[in-house]
């Protein structure tokens, strides 16, 4: 298990950083989500969530709904459901179909047992007190209602961290620099069952392994740029004034493939100077976790499903 520093935890959970920079709109979140377009096999994540909710007929609350990707799909596929989106960042809710509200996940503005199901998708690693937030999810959902949670494995897209480390090394003039900040490490696939098992009697873990293969650097560059809200922390780890810039990451990506590096000319859109070869870029391993927990109880019995 990865050992995390207090500075790391503070940065990943800082409300001002989350609401004011990382998720004040959906630009960075959309970049994180878009990388999975190149994943093999492809998983219809909103569809999988909808299937888990097939028996639900009333209120579903999406805690940390972000740009509303799952709410939008559920409104399309399940118009019979009542949906409520909650997020800590007001800006990212602008294009989410209502009702929506700004709320703290550790103090949900809902009555006990008022929701038939809850979603907490790729967000529990951002809350300061994970255990308290899991209690809140348990509190607001009816006794037999499912809670669907998602996160990443600690092994997720390790190649991207390697790319960052090499780009950081380029800044420092060494072979390898420090790792970038890991957003999901506080609540990873490996740690999730222990957190959830304290409040729920059954935890079913579904691992969705895959490989992301890109032939152009831009999806990777956009993904790296989405970490800009935490660039000051990365810079402090590097001991420099600023973290590696996007062009440096693009250069390093080309070097890893052995491609010729050509600087874009003035006025040329970013990435036009990167000439990919016919063979694909090395793939990035991706692991997405969907955890279904139900019903509330004092003791956990973890059940792992077969790999999909």
N, C-alpha and C positions, 0 to 999 in steps of 0.2 A: 504494500500500500504506500502511496506517495505521502511523504511528510510535507505538510504545508506550513508556511510561516504566518505569523500574525499579520504581517503586511499584505500578504497574498489574500488572506481571508477578508481583511478590511477593504481591500480594493474591489474584490469580486462582489461584496455585499453592500457597498456604499450607496445609499439611496440617491444622493445628489449626482453621483457619477452615472448611475443606472438611468434615472429619470431625465437628467439634464444633458447627457452626452451619448451614452451607448444606445439608448432606446427612446430618444426624444422624437424620432421618426423611425420609419421602418427600413431606412437605407442599409444599415449594417446587418440587421436581422435578415433582410431579404438576401443579402450576399451570403450569409451563413447557410441559409436554406437552399440557395440556388446551386451550391456545389453538388448536391445530391442528384441533380439532373443527369450527372455522368456516372451514377452508381450502377453496378451490375451485381446481383439482380436489382431491379427497381421494385420498391415497396410503395404501395398506395397507403401511406400512413393515415391520412384522414379517413380513408375507407376502412382501414383496420379498426380505428377508434370507433367509427360508426357501427361496425359489426359488434363490438363489445357492448354497445348501447342499445342493441336490438330490442331488449325487453323493457327499456325505459320509455315512459310515456309522458313524463311531466318535466320538471326543471332540471337542467344540466348547467352547472356553473363551471366556466373555464377560468381557472385562477392563473394569472400571468399569461393572459391570452395573446399578448404581443400584437402583431399586425392582423390577427383574426383569421389566420389560415384555416384553422380547424372549425371555427364558428361559421365561416362562409360556406364551407363544404357541408356542414351539418344542416344549415338553413336550406341548402339546395336539396339534400337527400332526405332530410327528416323535418319537413315543415310542421309536423305535429308537435315537435318539442318546443318547450320554452327554454330559451338560451340566455345566459347572462355572462358577459365578459368582464373580467376584473384585471386590472394591471396597475402597477405602481407608477407607470409613466403615462401622463396625460397625452403627450404628443403622439405616441404610437397608436392611440385609440381613435385618431381622427377619422380613419377610413374603415373602422370596424362597425358592421351593422349592429345597431343597438337592440336592447339596452346594454349599456356599458357603464362602468364607474371606475374611478381611481380608488384603490384600496390596498391596505397592507395585508399581505397573505397571512401574517401571524395573528391578525385580529380581524377576521372576516366579518363584514357587516351583514351577517345572515343569522337567522334564528337557528337554534339547534334542530337537527333533522329536517331542515326546510328544503333540501335539495335531494333529488333522486339519484344523482351521480355527480361526480366532480372530475375535472381534468386538471392536471398539474404537469404540463409538458415542457421539458427542458427549462425549468425555472427554479426548482428547489435548491440548486447550488447557489442561487443568488440571495437567498434569505439568510439573515444573520443567525437565526435560531431554527435549524431544520427540524428538530424534534418538536418544538412548539407548533410549527406550521403543519406538521403531520397530524398533530392533535387537533388542530383546527379543521383540517380536511375530514377527519373522523367525526368531529362534532357536528358539522353542518350537513353531512350526508345521512340519509335514513339507514337503519340497521342493516338492510340487505342490499343497499346501493353500492355499486362499484366506484372505486377511485382509480383513475388511469393516470399513471405517472410515466415519464420518459426521461432518459438521460443517456450519456455515452459511457463506453468502457474506458478504463484507464489506458487501454491499448489503442484507442480510437485515433485514426489518422496520424500515427506516430511519424510517418514520413514528412508531414507538414512541419512538425516540430524540428525534425532534422534539418529541413530546409531553412527554418528560422535560425537555428543554431549556426549553420554555415554562413548565413548572411550576417549574423551578429559577429562572427569571426572575421568576416571581411572588414567590418567597421573597426574592430580592435586590432587587426593585423595579425590574427592568430588563426589556427585551423578551425577551432570551434569555440563559439561564445556561449553565454548562458541560455537556458531554455526560455521560451516565451511563457507568459502567464497561461495557466490552464483554468478555464472557466468552470468546467464540470467536475474537477477533481474532488471537490468537497462532498459531492453527492454523485458518485460514479456508479456504474452497473455493479461493481464489486461491493460497494458500501450500501447501496439502496435497501437490500433486504433487511439488514440490521436495523436501519432507521424505521422502516415501515412495519416490521414485525412487532414492534413495541405497542402498536395501536390496532393491528389487524390480525385476524385469526388465520388468514390464508394469503400468501403472497405467491403469485404466479409470474414467473419471469420468462419473457420471450426474447431471445437474442436474434437479431436480424443482421447477420454478417454480410458484408459485400465488399466490393472493390470499386473505387472511384478512379476512372481513367480519363485523363484530359489530353487533348492534342494541341491546345493553345494555352498560353500562360494566364490569360485574363481571369478565368474563374478562380484560379489559385491566388492571383494578385488581389482580386476583390475580397476573397476570403481573408487573406492576411490583413488587408486594409480595414476590415471590420473590427479589428482589435485596437483601432486607433484610440478609443476611449481609455485604454489602459496603457498607452504608449509611455506616459511619464513613469509608471512603475517599471516597465521594461527597460527604459533608459537608465533608471537608478540601478537596476541589476547589472546593466552593462558598464555603469560608471562613466556614462557619457551624457551629453546634453540632450540628445534625442535618440529614439529607437531607430532601427534600420528603416529606411524609407522604401516605398513601393518599388522605385526603379532598381534599387539594390537587390530586392527580392527577385525581381524579374531577371536581372542579370545572373543571379545565382541559379535560378531555375534553368536558364539556358546553359550555364556551365555544367550543371549536373547531367544534362543530356548530351553535352558535347556539341551543341549548336553554335553557329557563328553569332556573335553579339554585334548588333548594329544599333547605334543610338538613334532614336526617333529624331527627325529633324523638327525644327521649330514649326508649330502649327499642326504637326502630325498627331493623330489620335494615339493615346498610349497603347503600346503593344504592337503597333504596326511594324516596328523594326525587329520583332522577334520572329524568326523564320523556322517554323516547326518542320521536322522531317516527317516522312510518311509513317514511320513507326510511332506508336503511342507513347506518351510519357509514362514513366513507371507509375503503377497504380497506388492509390492511397487506401489502406484498409479502413473501413468504416463499420462501426458497431452501434446500433441504435437499440435502446432498451424500452420495451413497453411493459410496465408492471401493473397488473390488475390486483387490487387489494380489496377484500370484502369477506365478512362484515367486521365491525369493530370488536375487539376482544383483547384480553390481557396477554395471551400467549400466541406465539407465531408457529406455524408449521409451514416451512417454505416448500414450494413445489416448483420444479423447473420443467418447462415444456421441452419437447424435442426441438432442435434447431430447425428453423424454417429455411 
